[in-house]
């Protein structure tokens, strides 16, 4: 006779943060079109600093991520319409 074992529930939600907490306190820079798409579809995006998250809050209520700001300021000026915006 065989027996069936029930495994405990496991978390299946991917971690979309670095886990250090600091990234959650900042507004991050990412492509504005990807931000809009992510807010509609719920698909995670990557900020300039590497943080992966789904934008869902007002970035004006948070200070700009210093890492994103440093990277953004070091980028050459564009003109291709792919401006990065805060989120």
Backbone as a chain_set.jsonl record, in Angstrom:
{"seq": "XXXXXXXXXXXXXXXXXXXXXXXXXXXXXXXXXXXXXXXXXXXXXXXXXXXXXXXXXXXXXXXXXXXXXXXXXXXXXXXXXXXXXXX", "coords": {"N": [[0.841, -1.16, 0.0], [0.57, 2.208, -0.83], [1.42, 5.492, 0.355], [0.296, 8.851, 0.417], [2.013, 11.867, 0.568], [1.676, 15.098, 1.851], [3.113, 18.044, 0.99], [4.44, 20.878, 2.744], [3.215, 24.243, 2.205], [4.984, 26.332, -0.047], [6.756, 29.357, -0.56], [6.147, 30.972, -3.548], [6.47, 33.334, -4.781], [8.638, 35.431, -6.517], [11.584, 36.96, -5.205], [11.919, 40.364, -5.397], [13.674, 42.256, -4.636], [16.79, 43.506, -3.324], [17.013, 42.898, -0.711], [18.26, 44.341, 1.29], [16.854, 46.449, 2.27], [17.325, 49.234, 1.973], [16.799, 49.951, -0.685], [14.089, 50.073, -0.783], [13.376, 52.475, 0.234], [13.734, 54.509, -1.532], [13.168, 56.462, -4.548], [13.481, 55.216, -7.763], [15.416, 55.274, -10.842], [14.294, 54.422, -14.064], [13.445, 53.261, -17.364], [10.909, 55.255, -18.73], [8.812, 54.236, -20.297], [8.862, 51.542, -19.724], [8.25, 51.664, -17.03], [5.581, 52.547, -17.063], [4.39, 50.406, -18.483], [4.944, 48.321, -16.701], [3.452, 49.1, -14.459], [0.921, 48.696, -15.421], [0.849, 45.999, -16.273], [2.069, 44.575, -14.224], [4.512, 43.423, -14.395], [7.813, 42.906, -13.319], [10.466, 45.374, -13.341], [13.822, 46.621, -14.065], [15.796, 48.867, -12.289], [18.202, 51.55, -12.815], [20.174, 51.151, -10.895], [20.055, 48.473, -10.481], [18.067, 47.348, -8.941], [15.214, 45.314, -8.852], [11.828, 45.524, -9.364], [8.241, 46.052, -9.0], [6.744, 48.899, -9.972], [4.665, 50.845, -7.895], [4.022, 52.968, -6.327], [3.938, 56.494, -5.392], [6.589, 58.186, -6.667], [7.413, 60.718, -5.98], [7.224, 61.024, -3.29], [9.455, 60.035, -2.133], [13.03, 60.088, -1.576], [15.497, 60.396, -4.22], [17.182, 57.528, -5.389], [20.521, 57.283, -4.54], [22.427, 55.81, -5.961], [21.199, 55.257, -8.452], [20.93, 57.915, -9.317], [23.616, 58.721, -9.571], [24.513, 57.004, -11.61], [22.764, 57.777, -13.678], [23.501, 60.474, -14.055], [25.994, 60.075, -15.111], [25.569, 59.101, -17.611], [25.736, 59.492, -21.179], [24.354, 62.365, -22.901], [21.171, 61.824, -24.291], [18.885, 61.545, -27.035], [17.166, 60.128, -28.152], [14.633, 59.738, -27.304], [14.361, 57.92, -25.287], [14.283, 58.63, -22.596], [15.11, 58.397, -19.146], [13.127, 58.047, -16.252], [12.071, 58.88, -12.913], [10.933, 56.493, -10.509]], "CA": [[0.0, 0.0, 0.0], [1.362, 3.428, -0.888], [0.817, 6.615, 1.064], [0.517, 10.145, -0.208], [2.471, 12.875, 1.514], [1.369, 16.48, 1.471], [4.23, 18.922, 1.31], [4.01, 22.199, 3.221], [3.206, 25.301, 1.194], [6.234, 27.046, -0.215], [6.596, 30.663, -1.191], [6.459, 30.913, -4.974], [6.641, 34.688, -5.269], [10.064, 35.749, -6.615], [12.058, 38.132, -4.469], [12.229, 41.401, -6.379], [14.478, 43.262, -3.973], [18.093, 43.027, -2.89], [16.866, 42.435, 0.647], [18.941, 45.164, 2.28], [15.908, 47.425, 2.783], [17.564, 50.601, 1.524], [16.191, 50.189, -1.996], [12.656, 50.306, -0.603], [13.191, 53.841, 0.741], [14.1, 55.458, -2.57], [12.579, 56.455, -5.883], [14.537, 54.74, -8.654], [15.357, 55.629, -12.256], [14.101, 53.348, -15.04], [12.836, 53.751, -18.596], [9.531, 55.653, -18.436], [7.865, 53.355, -20.987], [8.837, 50.291, -18.964], [7.539, 51.943, -15.785], [4.151, 52.55, -17.38], [4.002, 49.038, -18.817], [5.006, 47.528, -15.477], [2.331, 49.462, -13.6], [-0.297, 48.133, -16.012], [0.907, 44.536, -16.372], [2.596, 43.951, -13.014], [5.788, 42.785, -14.709], [8.93, 43.618, -12.687], [11.453, 46.045, -14.183], [15.105, 46.833, -13.403], [16.245, 50.26, -12.198], [19.603, 51.733, -13.19], [21.025, 50.615, -9.837], [19.941, 47.018, -10.468], [16.901, 46.903, -8.186], [14.114, 44.78, -9.657], [10.592, 45.722, -8.619], [7.055, 46.468, -9.743], [6.382, 50.233, -9.485], [3.28, 50.924, -7.437], [3.851, 54.083, -5.399], [4.269, 57.813, -5.908], [8.015, 58.397, -6.452], [7.66, 62.061, -5.455], [7.209, 60.954, -1.826], [10.694, 59.401, -1.691], [14.248, 60.666, -2.151], [16.046, 59.656, -5.356], [18.23, 56.556, -5.074], [21.807, 57.895, -4.886], [23.115, 54.99, -6.961], [20.543, 55.545, -9.731], [21.247, 59.296, -9.688], [25.015, 58.749, -10.004], [24.58, 56.331, -12.911], [22.036, 58.615, -14.634], [24.302, 61.657, -14.35], [27.165, 59.661, -15.861], [25.178, 58.677, -18.952], [25.839, 60.55, -22.191], [23.037, 62.91, -23.24], [20.478, 61.089, -25.359], [18.02, 62.332, -27.865], [16.419, 59.087, -28.853], [13.306, 59.603, -26.724], [14.389, 56.887, -24.267], [14.645, 59.264, -21.327], [14.819, 57.67, -17.919], [12.358, 58.808, -15.284], [12.028, 58.324, -11.561], [9.782, 55.736, -10.022]], "C": [[0.901, 1.244, 0.0], [0.641, 4.545, -0.133], [1.177, 7.911, 0.342], [0.932, 11.14, 0.867], [2.109, 14.253, 0.971], [2.521, 17.354, 1.947], [3.71, 20.257, 1.829], [4.065, 23.221, 2.095], [4.552, 25.998, 1.159], [5.95, 28.365, -0.902], [7.024, 30.562, -2.645], [6.632, 32.29, -5.583], [8.131, 35.005, -5.351], [10.406, 36.975, -5.787], [12.488, 39.168, -5.499], [13.03, 42.534, -5.758], [15.806, 42.649, -3.582], [18.057, 42.552, -1.452], [17.545, 43.304, 1.687], [18.055, 46.273, 2.825], [16.098, 48.83, 2.252], [16.878, 50.908, 0.201], [14.705, 50.508, -1.873], [12.371, 51.739, -0.166], [13.442, 54.909, -0.311], [13.194, 55.359, -3.784], [13.722, 56.13, -6.836], [14.321, 55.223, -10.078], [15.213, 54.367, -13.098], [13.454, 53.979, -16.269], [11.35, 54.035, -18.363], [8.497, 54.755, -19.118], [7.749, 52.028, -20.252], [8.112, 50.474, -17.636], [6.039, 51.875, -16.02], [3.657, 51.138, -17.665], [3.959, 48.163, -17.562], [3.835, 47.825, -14.549], [1.019, 48.867, -14.107], [-0.286, 46.606, -15.933], [1.363, 43.838, -15.1], [3.912, 43.226, -13.229], [6.924, 43.566, -14.068], [9.871, 44.242, -13.721], [12.73, 46.252, -13.375], [15.468, 48.323, -13.458], [17.707, 50.344, -12.616], [20.547, 51.116, -12.171], [20.973, 49.097, -9.75], [18.75, 46.499, -9.693], [15.815, 46.443, -9.157], [12.85, 44.887, -8.809], [9.452, 46.055, -9.552], [6.653, 47.825, -9.177], [4.92, 50.283, -9.073], [3.039, 52.112, -6.517], [4.287, 55.395, -6.042], [5.747, 58.109, -5.628], [8.339, 59.775, -5.867], [7.705, 62.086, -3.928], [8.509, 60.385, -1.252], [11.902, 60.115, -2.281], [14.76, 59.784, -3.29], [17.16, 58.729, -4.873], [19.576, 57.164, -5.48], [22.576, 57.119, -5.953], [22.529, 55.229, -8.351], [20.935, 56.933, -10.225], [22.675, 59.389, -10.226], [25.167, 58.127, -11.389], [23.94, 57.211, -13.977], [22.869, 59.829, -15.047], [25.558, 61.323, -15.15], [26.862, 59.209, -17.28], [25.369, 59.817, -19.944], [24.445, 61.075, -22.517], [22.437, 62.144, -24.414], [19.657, 62.038, -26.187], [17.128, 61.382, -28.618], [15.03, 58.88, -28.257], [13.254, 58.559, -25.637], [14.809, 57.451, -22.922], [14.272, 58.379, -20.149], [14.066, 58.583, -16.969], [12.397, 58.117, -13.938], [10.795, 57.468, -11.392], [10.134, 55.148, -8.69]], "O": [[1.877, 1.311, 0.748], [-0.583, 4.54, -0.003], [2.242, 8.027, -0.265], [0.304, 11.249, 1.92], [2.231, 14.52, -0.225], [2.854, 17.397, 3.132], [2.652, 20.719, 1.4], [4.852, 23.092, 1.157], [5.181, 26.225, 2.193], [5.033, 28.481, -1.715], [8.134, 30.119, -2.943], [6.912, 32.408, -6.776], [8.835, 34.864, -4.351], [9.613, 37.911, -5.683], [13.317, 38.889, -6.365], [13.063, 43.643, -6.291], [15.941, 41.427, -3.514], [18.98, 41.869, -1.008], [17.417, 43.025, 2.879], [18.457, 46.976, 3.753], [15.119, 49.559, 2.093], [16.418, 52.032, -0.004], [14.128, 51.142, -2.757], [11.218, 52.169, -0.198], [13.37, 56.1, -0.007], [12.546, 54.34, -4.026], [14.807, 56.703, -6.73], [13.201, 55.539, -10.479], [15.908, 53.375, -12.88], [12.972, 55.11, -16.209], [10.618, 53.178, -17.867], [7.416, 54.537, -18.57], [6.664, 51.454, -20.166], [7.438, 49.559, -17.163], [5.313, 51.223, -15.269], [2.621, 50.723, -17.146], [3.042, 47.36, -17.39], [3.286, 46.917, -13.926], [0.118, 48.57, -13.322], [-1.289, 45.992, -15.57], [1.087, 42.655, -14.905], [4.377, 42.499, -12.352], [7.002, 44.78, -14.252], [10.05, 43.716, -14.82], [12.733, 46.083, -12.155], [15.449, 48.947, -14.519], [18.375, 49.32, -12.755], [21.608, 50.61, -12.536], [21.761, 48.493, -9.022], [18.442, 45.31, -9.777], [15.539, 47.106, -10.156], [12.807, 44.403, -7.678], [9.656, 46.309, -10.739], [6.259, 47.905, -8.013], [4.042, 49.825, -9.805], [1.942, 52.248, -5.975], [4.922, 55.405, -7.097], [6.126, 58.267, -4.467], [9.423, 59.975, -5.319], [8.171, 63.06, -3.337], [8.654, 60.265, -0.035], [11.813, 60.687, -3.367], [14.495, 58.583, -3.326], [17.981, 59.115, -4.042], [19.759, 57.524, -6.643], [23.294, 57.712, -6.757], [23.273, 55.387, -9.32], [21.236, 57.114, -11.405], [22.916, 60.063, -11.228], [25.871, 58.667, -12.242], [24.501, 57.379, -15.06], [22.938, 60.174, -16.226], [26.125, 62.2, -15.8], [27.776, 58.961, -18.067], [25.186, 60.982, -19.592], [23.465, 60.336, -22.426], [23.116, 61.858, -25.401], [19.761, 63.253, -26.016], [16.437, 61.749, -29.569], [14.321, 57.954, -28.652], [12.177, 58.32, -25.092], [15.59, 56.837, -22.195], [13.245, 57.7, -20.163], [14.352, 59.778, -16.899], [12.713, 56.932, -13.834], [9.765, 57.679, -12.032], [9.313, 54.463, -8.081]]}, "num_chains": 1, "name": "protein.A"}
